[in-house]
Amino acid sequence: MKIKYLGHAAFLITTEAGVRIITDPYAPNERIKLAAPSETADIVTMSHSHGDHSNIACVKGNPQGIMGYGRWNIKGVEIQGIPTFHDNADGKRAGTNTVYCFTADGLRVCHFGDLGHMLSDSQLIGLGKVDVLLTPMGGNYTMDAATATAIMSRLKPALTIPMHYRNSKVDYPVEGVEVFTKDKKNVIVSDSSEIEVQKDRLPKGEIVVLKPAL
């Protein structure tokens, strides 16, 4: 499986069978100075309806769009959508959010969207064994670095890839990735936007900061 960081909260996940999944495609705006994702995909998941997470129109290939919680099996990829909130006030400020977990190639990859709160014990159990965690950590609009760290510590994924943080092309009032990676071990800052993950060659608790492709 290949995981490519497009930017913001958007990833392109490509299975060994060639099934292509894009998560949370964004629409560029005055604060997102990245080019819009224009890759071809079979599946697009959108954690919520905000424009920086739901620009399915930019994706090529007539993909099947998914928004909201439930279970799907599309082209051999099992998808579980778990209902959560965009804030820590049960959605009263920013609404709902869906965490999507993908099972393919013997791996379970979970994309947290704009998760804004600590997960409950039952939610953590419901996620099951997570091999790859794609998590926001910038605070303000999502959970902060401390909460993301607490969830990562509970789930113990083999690989964590942070997203939804401030950088030279994303000018939202959120923290940079350094707030999350500071004082942590096994941190790799990659010059690449893509990483390959295999079931029999999983890392052991690594955090990899990928370079936005766009």
Buried (B, 14 or more C-beta within 10 A) or exposed (E): BBBBBBBBBBBBBBBEEEBBBBBBBBBBEEEBBBBBBEBEBBBBBBBBEBEBBBBBEBBEEEBBBBBEBEEBEBBEBEBBBBEBBBBBEEBEEBBBBBBBBBBBBEBBBBBBBBBBBBBEEEBBEEBEEBBBBBBBBBBEBBBBBEBBBEBBEBBEBBBBBBBBBBBEBBEBEBBBBEBBBEEEEEBEEEEEBBBEBEEEEBBEBBBBBBEBBB
